[in-house]
Amino acid sequence: MGSCRPTHGNRRADPAIRPRLCARPGCDEVASATMTYDYGNRSTWIDQLDPDSSPAGYDLCVNHANSLGVPSGWSRTDRREPPSPFERVAV
Ligand SMILES: [Zn+2]
């Protein structure tokens, strides 16, 4: 609330902005989730794609995010929001 982060302002479209791709080798799907982990706590988290491209996160496509496995003893928490409100719409 109190932060004064600049919004769009007058910046023109940045040519460096391009779709981020899945970090998995051999996968060129567009990333839709960001995976982060904490080695000490043996925890991994899957979030909506982080727009700031955190260096600690791995971008994953939806398939790899959904199928992400973690080593035994690790926890995996999917914090993504439901994909859309249109799911389960009663007609
Ligand atoms: Zn992928």
PDB file of the backbone (N, CA, C, O) and the ligand in Angstrom, with CONECT records:
HET     ZN  A 101       1
ATOM      1  N   MET A   1       0.832  -1.192   0.000  1.00  0.00           N
ATOM      2  CA  MET A   1       0.000   0.000   0.000  1.00  0.00           C
ATOM      3  C   MET A   1       0.873   1.251   0.000  1.00  0.00           C
ATOM      4  O   MET A   1       0.732   2.099  -0.881  1.00  0.00           O
ATOM      5  N   GLY A   2       1.752   1.375   0.952  1.00  0.00           N
ATOM      6  CA  GLY A   2       2.534   2.580   1.069  1.00  0.00           C
ATOM      7  C   GLY A   2       3.720   2.641   0.118  1.00  0.00           C
ATOM      8  O   GLY A   2       4.366   3.682  -0.002  1.00  0.00           O
ATOM      9  N   SER A   3       4.002   1.570  -0.537  1.00  0.00           N
ATOM     10  CA  SER A   3       5.187   1.584  -1.384  1.00  0.00           C
ATOM     11  C   SER A   3       4.949   2.449  -2.609  1.00  0.00           C
ATOM     12  O   SER A   3       3.831   2.549  -3.114  1.00  0.00           O
ATOM     13  N   CYS A   4       6.009   3.064  -3.070  1.00  0.00           N
ATOM     14  CA  CYS A   4       5.845   3.909  -4.249  1.00  0.00           C
ATOM     15  C   CYS A   4       6.592   3.295  -5.413  1.00  0.00           C
ATOM     16  O   CYS A   4       7.464   3.919  -6.017  1.00  0.00           O
ATOM     17  N   ARG A   5       6.244   2.102  -5.704  1.00  0.00           N
ATOM     18  CA  ARG A   5       6.843   1.446  -6.858  1.00  0.00           C
ATOM     19  C   ARG A   5       6.337   2.092  -8.122  1.00  0.00           C
ATOM     20  O   ARG A   5       5.132   2.299  -8.271  1.00  0.00           O
ATOM     21  N   PRO A   6       7.200   2.405  -9.007  1.00  0.00           N
ATOM     22  CA  PRO A   6       6.712   3.015 -10.245  1.00  0.00           C
ATOM     23  C   PRO A   6       5.854   2.044 -11.033  1.00  0.00           C
ATOM     24  O   PRO A   6       6.154   0.852 -11.104  1.00  0.00           O
ATOM     25  N   THR A   7       4.820   2.544 -11.607  1.00  0.00           N
ATOM     26  CA  THR A   7       3.997   1.679 -12.449  1.00  0.00           C
ATOM     27  C   THR A   7       4.464   1.839 -13.890  1.00  0.00           C
ATOM     28  O   THR A   7       5.639   2.110 -14.137  1.00  0.00           O
ATOM     29  N   HIS A   8       3.592   1.681 -14.797  1.00  0.00           N
ATOM     30  CA  HIS A   8       4.024   1.664 -16.193  1.00  0.00           C
ATOM     31  C   HIS A   8       4.732   2.940 -16.633  1.00  0.00           C
ATOM     32  O   HIS A   8       5.724   2.879 -17.359  1.00  0.00           O
ATOM     33  N   GLY A   9       4.241   4.074 -16.209  1.00  0.00           N
ATOM     34  CA  GLY A   9       4.889   5.316 -16.563  1.00  0.00           C
ATOM     35  C   GLY A   9       4.950   5.509 -18.065  1.00  0.00           C
ATOM     36  O   GLY A   9       4.030   5.133 -18.790  1.00  0.00           O
ATOM     37  N   ASN A  10       6.025   6.090 -18.518  1.00  0.00           N
ATOM     38  CA  ASN A  10       6.157   6.380 -19.942  1.00  0.00           C
ATOM     39  C   ASN A  10       7.031   5.365 -20.645  1.00  0.00           C
ATOM     40  O   ASN A  10       7.365   5.525 -21.819  1.00  0.00           O
ATOM     41  N   ARG A  11       7.395   4.339 -19.937  1.00  0.00           N
ATOM     42  CA  ARG A  11       8.290   3.379 -20.577  1.00  0.00           C
ATOM     43  C   ARG A  11       7.636   2.746 -21.772  1.00  0.00           C
ATOM     44  O   ARG A  11       6.480   2.326 -21.717  1.00  0.00           O
ATOM     45  N   ARG A  12       8.364   2.681 -22.833  1.00  0.00           N
ATOM     46  CA  ARG A  12       7.816   2.040 -24.018  1.00  0.00           C
ATOM     47  C   ARG A  12       8.044   0.540 -23.856  1.00  0.00           C
ATOM     48  O   ARG A  12       8.770   0.078 -22.976  1.00  0.00           O
ATOM     49  N   ALA A  13       7.409  -0.166 -24.718  1.00  0.00           N
ATOM     50  CA  ALA A  13       7.552  -1.615 -24.650  1.00  0.00           C
ATOM     51  C   ALA A  13       9.040  -1.970 -24.705  1.00  0.00           C
ATOM     52  O   ALA A  13       9.762  -1.538 -25.604  1.00  0.00           O
ATOM     53  N   ASP A  14       9.462  -2.726 -23.777  1.00  0.00           N
ATOM     54  CA  ASP A  14      10.872  -3.082 -23.691  1.00  0.00           C
ATOM     55  C   ASP A  14      11.146  -4.271 -24.605  1.00  0.00           C
ATOM     56  O   ASP A  14      10.548  -5.334 -24.434  1.00  0.00           O
ATOM     57  N   PRO A  15      12.034  -4.103 -25.561  1.00  0.00           N
ATOM     58  CA  PRO A  15      12.291  -5.213 -26.492  1.00  0.00           C
ATOM     59  C   PRO A  15      12.894  -6.424 -25.799  1.00  0.00           C
ATOM     60  O   PRO A  15      12.874  -7.530 -26.339  1.00  0.00           O
ATOM     61  N   ALA A  16      13.432  -6.213 -24.594  1.00  0.00           N
ATOM     62  CA  ALA A  16      14.033  -7.336 -23.885  1.00  0.00           C
ATOM     63  C   ALA A  16      12.972  -8.243 -23.278  1.00  0.00           C
ATOM     64  O   ALA A  16      13.252  -9.376 -22.889  1.00  0.00           O
ATOM     65  N   ILE A  17      11.751  -7.726 -23.205  1.00  0.00           N
ATOM     66  CA  ILE A  17      10.699  -8.552 -22.611  1.00  0.00           C
ATOM     67  C   ILE A  17      10.246  -9.586 -23.625  1.00  0.00           C
ATOM     68  O   ILE A  17       9.773  -9.262 -24.714  1.00  0.00           O
ATOM     69  N   ARG A  18      10.402 -10.803 -23.243  1.00  0.00           N
ATOM     70  CA  ARG A  18       9.945 -11.868 -24.116  1.00  0.00           C
ATOM     71  C   ARG A  18       9.423 -12.959 -23.216  1.00  0.00           C
ATOM     72  O   ARG A  18       9.717 -12.972 -22.021  1.00  0.00           O
ATOM     73  N   PRO A  19       8.677 -13.847 -23.752  1.00  0.00           N
ATOM     74  CA  PRO A  19       8.102 -14.882 -22.901  1.00  0.00           C
ATOM     75  C   PRO A  19       9.202 -15.681 -22.227  1.00  0.00           C
ATOM     76  O   PRO A  19      10.194 -16.047 -22.858  1.00  0.00           O
ATOM     77  N   ARG A  20       9.024 -15.941 -20.977  1.00  0.00           N
ATOM     78  CA  ARG A  20      10.004 -16.770 -20.287  1.00  0.00           C
ATOM     79  C   ARG A  20       9.637 -18.222 -20.510  1.00  0.00           C
ATOM     80  O   ARG A  20       8.470 -18.615 -20.495  1.00  0.00           O
ATOM     81  N   LEU A  21      10.668 -18.986 -20.714  1.00  0.00           N
ATOM     82  CA  LEU A  21      10.427 -20.385 -21.056  1.00  0.00           C
ATOM     83  C   LEU A  21      10.741 -21.294 -19.879  1.00  0.00           C
ATOM     84  O   LEU A  21      11.470 -20.936 -18.953  1.00  0.00           O
ATOM     85  N   CYS A  22      10.179 -22.450 -19.954  1.00  0.00           N
ATOM     86  CA  CYS A  22      10.407 -23.468 -18.941  1.00  0.00           C
ATOM     87  C   CYS A  22      11.905 -23.729 -18.777  1.00  0.00           C
ATOM     88  O   CYS A  22      12.644 -23.787 -19.759  1.00  0.00           O
ATOM     89  N   ALA A  23      12.338 -23.884 -17.544  1.00  0.00           N
ATOM     90  CA  ALA A  23      13.763 -24.082 -17.268  1.00  0.00           C
ATOM     91  C   ALA A  23      14.214 -25.521 -17.482  1.00  0.00           C
ATOM     92  O   ALA A  23      15.408 -25.817 -17.451  1.00  0.00           O
ATOM     93  N   ARG A  24      13.261 -26.404 -17.697  1.00  0.00           N
ATOM     94  CA  ARG A  24      13.653 -27.806 -17.878  1.00  0.00           C
ATOM     95  C   ARG A  24      14.398 -27.986 -19.193  1.00  0.00           C
ATOM     96  O   ARG A  24      13.952 -27.499 -20.232  1.00  0.00           O
ATOM     97  N   PRO A  25      15.522 -28.678 -19.154  1.00  0.00           N
ATOM     98  CA  PRO A  25      16.262 -28.907 -20.395  1.00  0.00           C
ATOM     99  C   PRO A  25      15.371 -29.605 -21.417  1.00  0.00           C
ATOM    100  O   PRO A  25      14.649 -30.554 -21.109  1.00  0.00           O
ATOM    101  N   GLY A  26      15.451 -29.105 -22.626  1.00  0.00           N
ATOM    102  CA  GLY A  26      14.702 -29.741 -23.695  1.00  0.00           C
ATOM    103  C   GLY A  26      13.257 -29.317 -23.785  1.00  0.00           C
ATOM    104  O   GLY A  26      12.532 -29.755 -24.678  1.00  0.00           O
ATOM    105  N   CYS A  27      12.835 -28.473 -22.874  1.00  0.00           N
ATOM    106  CA  CYS A  27      11.441 -28.037 -22.892  1.00  0.00           C
ATOM    107  C   CYS A  27      11.412 -26.584 -23.325  1.00  0.00           C
ATOM    108  O   CYS A  27      12.090 -25.742 -22.736  1.00  0.00           O
ATOM    109  N   ASP A  28      10.634 -26.289 -24.347  1.00  0.00           N
ATOM    110  CA  ASP A  28      10.573 -24.895 -24.764  1.00  0.00           C
ATOM    111  C   ASP A  28       9.166 -24.334 -24.620  1.00  0.00           C
ATOM    112  O   ASP A  28       8.758 -23.442 -25.363  1.00  0.00           O
ATOM    113  N   GLU A  29       8.441 -24.867 -23.661  1.00  0.00           N
ATOM    114  CA  GLU A  29       7.121 -24.319 -23.390  1.00  0.00           C
ATOM    115  C   GLU A  29       7.271 -22.999 -22.646  1.00  0.00           C
ATOM    116  O   GLU A  29       8.269 -22.771 -21.962  1.00  0.00           O
ATOM    117  N   VAL A  30       6.288 -22.146 -22.784  1.00  0.00           N
ATOM    118  CA  VAL A  30       6.306 -20.891 -22.049  1.00  0.00           C
ATOM    119  C   VAL A  30       6.044 -21.188 -20.573  1.00  0.00           C
ATOM    120  O   VAL A  30       5.143 -21.950 -20.222  1.00  0.00           O
ATOM    121  N   ALA A  31       6.850 -20.569 -19.728  1.00  0.00           N
ATOM    122  CA  ALA A  31       6.703 -20.815 -18.290  1.00  0.00           C
ATOM    123  C   ALA A  31       5.412 -20.208 -17.768  1.00  0.00           C
ATOM    124  O   ALA A  31       5.012 -19.123 -18.189  1.00  0.00           O
ATOM    125  N   SER A  32       4.773 -20.900 -16.864  1.00  0.00           N
ATOM    126  CA  SER A  32       3.567 -20.345 -16.258  1.00  0.00           C
ATOM    127  C   SER A  32       3.633 -20.409 -14.744  1.00  0.00           C
ATOM    128  O   SER A  32       2.704 -19.978 -14.061  1.00  0.00           O
ATOM    129  N   ALA A  33       4.713 -20.939 -14.220  1.00  0.00           N
ATOM    130  CA  ALA A  33       4.839 -21.059 -12.775  1.00  0.00           C
ATOM    131  C   ALA A  33       6.304 -20.860 -12.395  1.00  0.00           C
ATOM    132  O   ALA A  33       7.207 -21.052 -13.209  1.00  0.00           O
ATOM    133  N   THR A  34       6.511 -20.478 -11.163  1.00  0.00           N
ATOM    134  CA  THR A  34       7.872 -20.330 -10.667  1.00  0.00           C
ATOM    135  C   THR A  34       8.042 -21.246  -9.467  1.00  0.00           C
ATOM    136  O   THR A  34       7.246 -21.224  -8.529  1.00  0.00           O
ATOM    137  N   MET A  35       9.088 -22.046  -9.516  1.00  0.00           N
ATOM    138  CA  MET A  35       9.356 -22.942  -8.407  1.00  0.00           C
ATOM    139  C   MET A  35      10.504 -22.370  -7.591  1.00  0.00           C
ATOM    140  O   MET A  35      11.533 -21.977  -8.140  1.00  0.00           O
ATOM    141  N   THR A  36      10.322 -22.326  -6.290  1.00  0.00           N
ATOM    142  CA  THR A  36      11.416 -21.923  -5.412  1.00  0.00           C
ATOM    143  C   THR A  36      11.589 -23.015  -4.363  1.00  0.00           C
ATOM    144  O   THR A  36      10.682 -23.811  -4.118  1.00  0.00           O
ATOM    145  N   TYR A  37      12.737 -23.036  -3.766  1.00  0.00           N
ATOM    146  CA  TYR A  37      12.941 -24.065  -2.758  1.00  0.00           C
ATOM    147  C   TYR A  37      13.824 -23.552  -1.640  1.00  0.00           C
ATOM    148  O   TYR A  37      14.580 -22.594  -1.797  1.00  0.00           O
ATOM    149  N   ASP A  38      13.706 -24.204  -0.538  1.00  0.00           N
ATOM    150  CA  ASP A  38      14.540 -23.889   0.620  1.00  0.00           C
ATOM    151  C   ASP A  38      15.239 -25.174   1.013  1.00  0.00           C
ATOM    152  O   ASP A  38      14.635 -26.103   1.549  1.00  0.00           O
ATOM    153  N   TYR A  39      16.512 -25.195   0.735  1.00  0.00           N
ATOM    154  CA  TYR A  39      17.272 -26.413   0.973  1.00  0.00           C
ATOM    155  C   TYR A  39      17.248 -26.819   2.435  1.00  0.00           C
ATOM    156  O   TYR A  39      17.099 -27.996   2.761  1.00  0.00           O
ATOM    157  N   GLY A  40      17.398 -25.827   3.321  1.00  0.00           N
ATOM    158  CA  GLY A  40      17.453 -26.122   4.755  1.00  0.00           C
ATOM    159  C   GLY A  40      16.161 -26.723   5.280  1.00  0.00           C
ATOM    160  O   GLY A  40      16.176 -27.596   6.148  1.00  0.00           O
ATOM    161  N   ASN A  41      15.044 -26.249   4.748  1.00  0.00           N
ATOM    162  CA  ASN A  41      13.755 -26.746   5.224  1.00  0.00           C
ATOM    163  C   ASN A  41      13.211 -27.885   4.366  1.00  0.00           C
ATOM    164  O   ASN A  41      12.133 -28.416   4.632  1.00  0.00           O
ATOM    165  N   ARG A  42      13.959 -28.246   3.351  1.00  0.00           N
ATOM    166  CA  ARG A  42      13.504 -29.293   2.436  1.00  0.00           C
ATOM    167  C   ARG A  42      12.099 -29.016   1.938  1.00  0.00           C
ATOM    168  O   ARG A  42      11.219 -29.876   1.954  1.00  0.00           O
ATOM    169  N   SER A  43      11.928 -27.794   1.499  1.00  0.00           N
ATOM    170  CA  SER A  43      10.611 -27.409   1.019  1.00  0.00           C
ATOM    171  C   SER A  43      10.710 -26.831  -0.380  1.00  0.00           C
ATOM    172  O   SER A  43      11.669 -26.136  -0.717  1.00  0.00           O
ATOM    173  N   THR A  44       9.716 -27.126  -1.179  1.00  0.00           N
ATOM    174  CA  THR A  44       9.612 -26.470  -2.478  1.00  0.00           C
ATOM    175  C   THR A  44       8.235 -25.846  -2.582  1.00  0.00           C
ATOM    176  O   THR A  44       7.251 -26.336  -2.027  1.00  0.00           O
ATOM    177  N   TRP A  45       8.205 -24.763  -3.305  1.00  0.00           N
ATOM    178  CA  TRP A  45       6.930 -24.079  -3.512  1.00  0.00           C
ATOM    179  C   TRP A  45       6.743 -23.812  -4.990  1.00  0.00           C
ATOM    180  O   TRP A  45       7.689 -23.500  -5.714  1.00  0.00           O
ATOM    181  N   ILE A  46       5.524 -23.939  -5.412  1.00  0.00           N
ATOM    182  CA  ILE A  46       5.182 -23.603  -6.791  1.00  0.00           C
ATOM    183  C   ILE A  46       4.202 -22.443  -6.734  1.00  0.00           C
ATOM    184  O   ILE A  46       3.144 -22.527  -6.110  1.00  0.00           O
ATOM    185  N   ASP A  47       4.574 -21.371  -7.393  1.00  0.00           N
ATOM    186  CA  ASP A  47       3.726 -20.187  -7.408  1.00  0.00           C
ATOM    187  C   ASP A  47       3.397 -19.800  -8.841  1.00  0.00           C
ATOM    188  O   ASP A  47       3.979 -20.304  -9.802  1.00  0.00           O
ATOM    189  N   GLN A  48       2.456 -18.901  -8.942  1.00  0.00           N
ATOM    190  CA  GLN A  48       2.208 -18.286 -10.239  1.00  0.00           C
ATOM    191  C   GLN A  48       3.528 -17.715 -10.731  1.00  0.00           C
ATOM    192  O   GLN A  48       4.386 -17.361  -9.923  1.00  0.00           O
ATOM    193  N   LEU A  49       3.700 -17.621 -12.012  1.00  0.00           N
ATOM    194  CA  LEU A  49       4.955 -17.119 -12.562  1.00  0.00           C
ATOM    195  C   LEU A  49       5.294 -15.775 -11.923  1.00  0.00           C
ATOM    196  O   LEU A  49       4.479 -14.852 -11.898  1.00  0.00           O
ATOM    197  N   ASP A  50       6.495 -15.694 -11.420  1.00  0.00           N
ATOM    198  CA  ASP A  50       6.951 -14.472 -10.771  1.00  0.00           C
ATOM    199  C   ASP A  50       7.351 -13.459 -11.838  1.00  0.00           C
ATOM    200  O   ASP A  50       8.296 -13.705 -12.588  1.00  0.00           O
ATOM    201  N   PRO A  51       6.661 -12.337 -11.924  1.00  0.00           N
ATOM    202  CA  PRO A  51       6.966 -11.383 -13.000  1.00  0.00           C
ATOM    203  C   PRO A  51       8.356 -10.778 -12.867  1.00  0.00           C
ATOM    204  O   PRO A  51       8.896 -10.243 -13.835  1.00  0.00           O
ATOM    205  N   ASP A  52       8.925 -10.857 -11.704  1.00  0.00           N
ATOM    206  CA  ASP A  52      10.238 -10.246 -11.509  1.00  0.00           C
ATOM    207  C   ASP A  52      11.383 -11.217 -11.763  1.00  0.00           C
ATOM    208  O   ASP A  52      12.546 -10.856 -11.581  1.00  0.00           O
ATOM    209  N   SER A  53      11.084 -12.410 -12.169  1.00  0.00           N
ATOM    210  CA  SER A  53      12.126 -13.370 -12.496  1.00  0.00           C
ATOM    211  C   SER A  53      13.177 -13.469 -11.403  1.00  0.00           C
ATOM    212  O   SER A  53      14.346 -13.144 -11.616  1.00  0.00           O
ATOM    213  N   SER A  54      12.761 -13.908 -10.266  1.00  0.00           N
ATOM    214  CA  SER A  54      13.670 -14.026  -9.143  1.00  0.00           C
ATOM    215  C   SER A  54      14.799 -15.007  -9.445  1.00  0.00           C
ATOM    216  O   SER A  54      14.564 -16.086  -9.988  1.00  0.00           O
ATOM    217  N   PRO A  55      16.013 -14.629  -9.093  1.00  0.00           N
ATOM    218  CA  PRO A  55      17.152 -15.518  -9.380  1.00  0.00           C
ATOM    219  C   PRO A  55      17.077 -16.817  -8.588  1.00  0.00           C
ATOM    220  O   PRO A  55      17.735 -17.798  -8.937  1.00  0.00           O
ATOM    221  N   ALA A  56      16.292 -16.828  -7.545  1.00  0.00           N
ATOM    222  CA  ALA A  56      16.183 -18.034  -6.734  1.00  0.00           C
ATOM    223  C   ALA A  56      15.108 -18.966  -7.257  1.00  0.00           C
ATOM    224  O   ALA A  56      14.932 -20.071  -6.744  1.00  0.00           O
ATOM    225  N   GLY A  57      14.395 -18.527  -8.267  1.00  0.00           N
ATOM    226  CA  GLY A  57      13.290 -19.346  -8.740  1.00  0.00           C
ATOM    227  C   GLY A  57      13.572 -19.992 -10.069  1.00  0.00           C
ATOM    228  O   GLY A  57      14.396 -19.517 -10.850  1.00  0.00           O
ATOM    229  N   TYR A  58      12.882 -21.078 -10.315  1.00  0.00           N
ATOM    230  CA  TYR A  58      12.969 -21.748 -11.602  1.00  0.00           C
ATOM    231  C   TYR A  58      11.620 -21.614 -12.274  1.00  0.00           C
ATOM    232  O   TYR A  58      10.584 -21.933 -11.692  1.00  0.00           O
ATOM    233  N   ASP A  59      11.647 -21.144 -13.492  1.00  0.00           N
ATOM    234  CA  ASP A  59      10.401 -21.022 -14.226  1.00  0.00           C
ATOM    235  C   ASP A  59      10.044 -22.382 -14.822  1.00  0.00           C
ATOM    236  O   ASP A  59      10.897 -23.079 -15.372  1.00  0.00           O
ATOM    237  N   LEU A  60       8.810 -22.732 -14.706  1.00  0.00           N
ATOM    238  CA  LEU A  60       8.364 -24.014 -15.239  1.00  0.00           C
ATOM    239  C   LEU A  60       7.087 -23.834 -16.045  1.00  0.00           C
ATOM    240  O   LEU A  60       6.253 -22.984 -15.732  1.00  0.00           O
ATOM    241  N   CYS A  61       6.948 -24.635 -17.070  1.00  0.00           N
ATOM    242  CA  CYS A  61       5.696 -24.631 -17.807  1.00  0.00           C
ATOM    243  C   CYS A  61       4.653 -25.352 -16.954  1.00  0.00           C
ATOM    244  O   CYS A  61       4.978 -25.972 -15.941  1.00  0.00           O
ATOM    245  N   VAL A  62       3.418 -25.258 -17.378  1.00  0.00           N
ATOM    246  CA  VAL A  62       2.362 -25.825 -16.550  1.00  0.00           C
ATOM    247  C   VAL A  62       2.527 -27.337 -16.387  1.00  0.00           C
ATOM    248  O   VAL A  62       2.246 -27.885 -15.321  1.00  0.00           O
ATOM    249  N   ASN A  63       2.981 -28.004 -17.441  1.00  0.00           N
ATOM    250  CA  ASN A  63       3.145 -29.453 -17.342  1.00  0.00           C
ATOM    251  C   ASN A  63       4.219 -29.835 -16.341  1.00  0.00           C
ATOM    252  O   ASN A  63       4.027 -30.719 -15.506  1.00  0.00           O
ATOM    253  N   HIS A  64       5.349 -29.156 -16.437  1.00  0.00           N
ATOM    254  CA  HIS A  64       6.423 -29.500 -15.527  1.00  0.00           C
ATOM    255  C   HIS A  64       6.119 -29.039 -14.105  1.00  0.00           C
ATOM    256  O   HIS A  64       6.555 -29.670 -13.142  1.00  0.00           O
ATOM    257  N   ALA A  65       5.380 -27.953 -13.968  1.00  0.00           N
ATOM    258  CA  ALA A  65       4.991 -27.523 -12.625  1.00  0.00           C
ATOM    259  C   ALA A  65       4.061 -28.562 -12.001  1.00  0.00           C
ATOM    260  O   ALA A  65       4.185 -28.903 -10.825  1.00  0.00           O
ATOM    261  N   ASN A  66       3.129 -29.056 -12.815  1.00  0.00           N
ATOM    262  CA  ASN A  66       2.180 -30.036 -12.283  1.00  0.00           C
ATOM    263  C   ASN A  66       2.845 -31.358 -11.950  1.00  0.00           C
ATOM    264  O   ASN A  66       2.443 -32.051 -11.016  1.00  0.00           O
ATOM    265  N   SER A  67       3.864 -31.702 -12.720  1.00  0.00           N
ATOM    266  CA  SER A  67       4.471 -33.012 -12.519  1.00  0.00           C
ATOM    267  C   SER A  67       5.749 -32.933 -11.707  1.00  0.00           C
ATOM    268  O   SER A  67       6.473 -33.920 -11.577  1.00  0.00           O
ATOM    269  N   LEU A  68       6.025 -31.758 -11.160  1.00  0.00           N
ATOM    270  CA  LEU A  68       7.264 -31.594 -10.408  1.00  0.00           C
ATOM    271  C   LEU A  68       7.351 -32.588  -9.249  1.00  0.00           C
ATOM    272  O   LEU A  68       6.469 -32.656  -8.393  1.00  0.00           O
ATOM    273  N   GLY A  69       8.403 -33.329  -9.251  1.00  0.00           N
ATOM    274  CA  GLY A  69       8.616 -34.252  -8.148  1.00  0.00           C
ATOM    275  C   GLY A  69       9.659 -33.680  -7.210  1.00  0.00           C
ATOM    276  O   GLY A  69      10.510 -32.899  -7.634  1.00  0.00           O
ATOM    277  N   VAL A  70       9.608 -34.046  -5.976  1.00  0.00           N
ATOM    278  CA  VAL A  70      10.611 -33.572  -5.029  1.00  0.00           C
ATOM    279  C   VAL A  70      11.285 -34.778  -4.397  1.00  0.00           C
ATOM    280  O   VAL A  70      10.694 -35.855  -4.314  1.00  0.00           O
ATOM    281  N   PRO A  71      12.514 -34.600  -3.954  1.00  0.00           N
ATOM    282  CA  PRO A  71      13.221 -35.712  -3.321  1.00  0.00           C
ATOM    283  C   PRO A  71      12.458 -36.196  -2.100  1.00  0.00           C
ATOM    284  O   PRO A  71      11.691 -35.443  -1.498  1.00  0.00           O
ATOM    285  N   SER A  72      12.668 -37.444  -1.739  1.00  0.00           N
ATOM    286  CA  SER A  72      11.946 -37.957  -0.591  1.00  0.00           C
ATOM    287  C   SER A  72      12.368 -37.194   0.647  1.00  0.00           C
ATOM    288  O   SER A  72      13.547 -36.898   0.843  1.00  0.00           O
ATOM    289  N   GLY A  73      11.395 -36.882   1.476  1.00  0.00           N
ATOM    290  CA  GLY A  73      11.662 -36.086   2.658  1.00  0.00           C
ATOM    291  C   GLY A  73      11.404 -34.607   2.457  1.00  0.00           C
ATOM    292  O   GLY A  73      11.418 -33.822   3.405  1.00  0.00           O
ATOM    293  N   TRP A  74      11.169 -34.239   1.207  1.00  0.00           N
ATOM    294  CA  TRP A  74      10.886 -32.836   0.920  1.00  0.00           C
ATOM    295  C   TRP A  74       9.383 -32.633   0.829  1.00  0.00           C
ATOM    296  O   TRP A  74       8.626 -33.549   0.509  1.00  0.00           O
ATOM    297  N   SER A  75       8.976 -31.406   1.118  1.00  0.00           N
ATOM    298  CA  SER A  75       7.568 -31.087   0.939  1.00  0.00           C
ATOM    299  C   SER A  75       7.413 -30.242  -0.317  1.00  0.00           C
ATOM    300  O   SER A  75       8.326 -29.529  -0.734  1.00  0.00           O
ATOM    301  N   ARG A  76       6.251 -30.345  -0.891  1.00  0.00           N
ATOM    302  CA  ARG A  76       5.960 -29.623  -2.125  1.00  0.00           C
ATOM    303  C   ARG A  76       4.632 -28.918  -1.922  1.00  0.00           C
ATOM    304  O   ARG A  76       3.607 -29.555  -1.677  1.00  0.00           O
ATOM    305  N   THR A  77       4.660 -27.608  -2.024  1.00  0.00           N
ATOM    306  CA  THR A  77       3.453 -26.838  -1.793  1.00  0.00           C
ATOM    307  C   THR A  77       3.091 -26.053  -3.045  1.00  0.00           C
ATOM    308  O   THR A  77       3.875 -25.242  -3.538  1.00  0.00           O
ATOM    309  N   ASP A  78       1.911 -26.305  -3.540  1.00  0.00           N
ATOM    310  CA  ASP A  78       1.460 -25.610  -4.744  1.00  0.00           C
ATOM    311  C   ASP A  78       0.598 -24.429  -4.308  1.00  0.00           C
ATOM    312  O   ASP A  78      -0.519 -24.596  -3.817  1.00  0.00           O
ATOM    313  N   ARG A  79       1.144 -23.238  -4.500  1.00  0.00           N
ATOM    314  CA  ARG A  79       0.411 -22.052  -4.059  1.00  0.00           C
ATOM    315  C   ARG A  79      -0.233 -21.306  -5.207  1.00  0.00           C
ATOM    316  O   ARG A  79      -0.670 -20.166  -5.050  1.00  0.00           O
ATOM    317  N   ARG A  80      -0.292 -21.945  -6.350  1.00  0.00           N
ATOM    318  CA  ARG A  80      -0.927 -21.244  -7.465  1.00  0.00           C
ATOM    319  C   ARG A  80      -2.404 -21.103  -7.198  1.00  0.00           C
ATOM    320  O   ARG A  80      -3.035 -21.925  -6.533  1.00  0.00           O
ATOM    321  N   GLU A  81      -2.916 -20.048  -7.733  1.00  0.00           N
ATOM    322  CA  GLU A  81      -4.341 -19.821  -7.579  1.00  0.00           C
ATOM    323  C   GLU A  81      -5.074 -20.708  -8.564  1.00  0.00           C
ATOM    324  O   GLU A  81      -4.506 -21.180  -9.549  1.00  0.00           O
ATOM    325  N   PRO A  82      -6.330 -20.919  -8.280  1.00  0.00           N
ATOM    326  CA  PRO A  82      -7.093 -21.693  -9.265  1.00  0.00           C
ATOM    327  C   PRO A  82      -6.968 -21.008 -10.622  1.00  0.00           C
ATOM    328  O   PRO A  82      -6.991 -19.780 -10.704  1.00  0.00           O
ATOM    329  N   PRO A  83      -6.836 -21.785 -11.667  1.00  0.00           N
ATOM    330  CA  PRO A  83      -6.547 -21.220 -12.976  1.00  0.00           C
ATOM    331  C   PRO A  83      -7.573 -20.209 -13.457  1.00  0.00           C
ATOM    332  O   PRO A  83      -7.200 -19.180 -14.022  1.00  0.00           O
ATOM    333  N   SER A  84      -8.813 -20.467 -13.254  1.00  0.00           N
ATOM    334  CA  SER A  84      -9.778 -19.495 -13.733  1.00  0.00           C
ATOM    335  C   SER A  84     -11.101 -19.702 -13.040  1.00  0.00           C
ATOM    336  O   SER A  84     -11.414 -20.805 -12.593  1.00  0.00           O
ATOM    337  N   PRO A  85     -11.867 -18.654 -12.953  1.00  0.00           N
ATOM    338  CA  PRO A  85     -13.188 -18.770 -12.318  1.00  0.00           C
ATOM    339  C   PRO A  85     -14.177 -19.494 -13.199  1.00  0.00           C
ATOM    340  O   PRO A  85     -15.302 -19.772 -12.783  1.00  0.00           O
ATOM    341  N   PHE A  86     -13.766 -19.799 -14.409  1.00  0.00           N
ATOM    342  CA  PHE A  86     -14.719 -20.445 -15.305  1.00  0.00           C
ATOM    343  C   PHE A  86     -14.797 -21.936 -15.091  1.00  0.00           C
ATOM    344  O   PHE A  86     -15.686 -22.620 -15.600  1.00  0.00           O
ATOM    345  N   GLU A  87     -13.853 -22.412 -14.334  1.00  0.00           N
ATOM    346  CA  GLU A  87     -13.890 -23.817 -14.035  1.00  0.00           C
ATOM    347  C   GLU A  87     -15.112 -24.088 -13.149  1.00  0.00           C
ATOM    348  O   GLU A  87     -15.398 -23.324 -12.227  1.00  0.00           O
ATOM    349  N   ARG A  88     -15.783 -25.113 -13.418  1.00  0.00           N
ATOM    350  CA  ARG A  88     -16.945 -25.494 -12.617  1.00  0.00           C
ATOM    351  C   ARG A  88     -18.059 -24.463 -12.615  1.00  0.00           C
ATOM    352  O   ARG A  88     -18.787 -24.326 -11.632  1.00  0.00           O
ATOM    353  N   VAL A  89     -18.188 -23.754 -13.694  1.00  0.00           N
ATOM    354  CA  VAL A  89     -19.311 -22.839 -13.775  1.00  0.00           C
ATOM    355  C   VAL A  89     -20.575 -23.657 -14.045  1.00  0.00           C
ATOM    356  O   VAL A  89     -20.630 -24.471 -14.967  1.00  0.00           O
ATOM    357  N   ALA A  90     -21.560 -23.419 -13.233  1.00  0.00           N
ATOM    358  CA  ALA A  90     -22.824 -24.110 -13.460  1.00  0.00           C
ATOM    359  C   ALA A  90     -23.637 -23.319 -14.466  1.00  0.00           C
ATOM    360  O   ALA A  90     -23.848 -22.115 -14.324  1.00  0.00           O
ATOM    361  N   VAL A  91     -24.079 -24.020 -15.467  1.00  0.00           N
ATOM    362  CA  VAL A  91     -24.837 -23.307 -16.503  1.00  0.00           C
ATOM    363  C   VAL A  91     -26.317 -23.310 -16.161  1.00  0.00           C
ATOM    364  O   VAL A  91     -27.124 -22.760 -16.910  1.00  0.00           O
TER     365      VAL A  91
HETATM  366 ZN    ZN A 101       8.461 -27.600 -19.226  1.00  0.00          ZN2+
END
